[in-house]
Amino acid sequence: MLAKKTSKNQLTLPKEIAKEFPDVEYFDIKVKDRKIVLIPVKITPLVTAIEGIRNKMEKLGVSEKDVTDAIKWARQRKR
């Protein structure tokens, strides 16, 4: 299958390839061994991501004070 690069450096995925990723809107792009590699990416809204982090911290028993203490510890200058 061929894809042509336009004058604006854009590629259009052939229909047969796009059909394999019906719910994907974004791809991470890398170059490996002189080949272009597209990796499907699911974008998570920031609010959802933060809620997930807070839920995980709660399950692990990590409190706000623990986070504050960890930040203070990390910012201390090493002597």
C-alpha positions as CSV (number, residue, x, y, z in Angstrom):
1,M,0.0,0.0,0.0
2,L,1.2,3.5,-0.8
3,A,0.7,6.8,1.0
4,K,1.8,10.0,-0.6
5,K,3.4,12.9,1.4
6,T,1.7,16.2,0.5
7,S,3.4,19.5,0.0
8,K,2.4,20.3,3.6
9,N,4.2,17.1,4.9
10,Q,0.9,15.3,5.6
11,L,0.1,11.6,5.0
12,T,-3.4,10.1,4.6
13,L,-3.8,6.6,5.9
14,P,-5.3,4.2,3.4
15,K,-8.8,3.1,4.2
16,E,-7.8,-0.5,4.8
17,I,-5.3,0.7,7.5
18,A,-7.7,3.2,9.0
19,K,-10.4,0.5,9.4
20,E,-8.1,-1.4,11.7
21,F,-8.2,1.6,14.2
22,P,-11.8,2.8,14.2
23,D,-11.7,4.5,17.6
24,V,-8.2,6.0,17.3
25,E,-7.8,9.7,16.6
26,Y,-4.1,10.2,17.6
27,F,-0.9,8.3,16.9
28,D,2.5,8.6,18.5
29,I,5.1,8.7,15.7
30,K,8.6,7.4,15.9
31,V,11.4,6.7,13.5
32,K,13.1,3.3,14.0
33,D,15.7,1.9,11.6
34,R,14.7,4.5,9.0
35,K,11.1,3.4,9.2
36,I,8.1,5.5,10.4
37,V,6.2,3.7,13.2
38,L,2.7,4.8,14.2
39,I,1.5,3.8,17.7
40,P,-2.2,4.4,18.6
41,V,-2.7,6.7,21.5
42,K,-5.7,7.2,23.7
43,I,-6.0,10.7,25.0
44,T,-7.3,10.9,28.6
45,P,-8.9,14.1,29.8
46,L,-6.8,15.8,32.5
47,V,-9.7,15.6,35.0
48,T,-10.1,11.9,34.5
49,A,-6.3,11.3,34.9
50,I,-6.1,13.3,38.1
51,E,-9.1,11.4,39.5
52,G,-7.4,8.1,38.7
53,I,-4.2,9.2,40.5
54,R,-6.1,10.3,43.5
55,N,-8.1,7.0,43.7
56,K,-4.8,5.0,43.4
57,M,-3.2,7.1,46.1
58,E,-6.2,6.5,48.4
59,K,-6.0,2.8,47.8
60,L,-2.3,2.8,48.6
61,G,-3.0,4.9,51.8
62,V,-0.9,7.9,50.6
63,S,-2.2,11.1,52.2
64,E,-1.8,14.8,51.2
65,K,0.7,15.1,54.1
66,D,2.8,12.2,52.7
67,V,3.0,14.0,49.4
68,T,3.9,17.3,51.0
69,D,6.6,15.7,53.1
70,A,8.0,13.9,50.1
71,I,8.2,17.2,48.2
72,K,10.0,18.9,51.1
73,W,12.4,15.9,51.3
74,A,13.1,16.0,47.6
75,R,13.7,19.7,47.6
76,Q,16.3,19.6,50.4
77,R,19.8,20.5,49.3
78,K,22.2,17.7,49.7
79,R,25.2,18.8,51.8
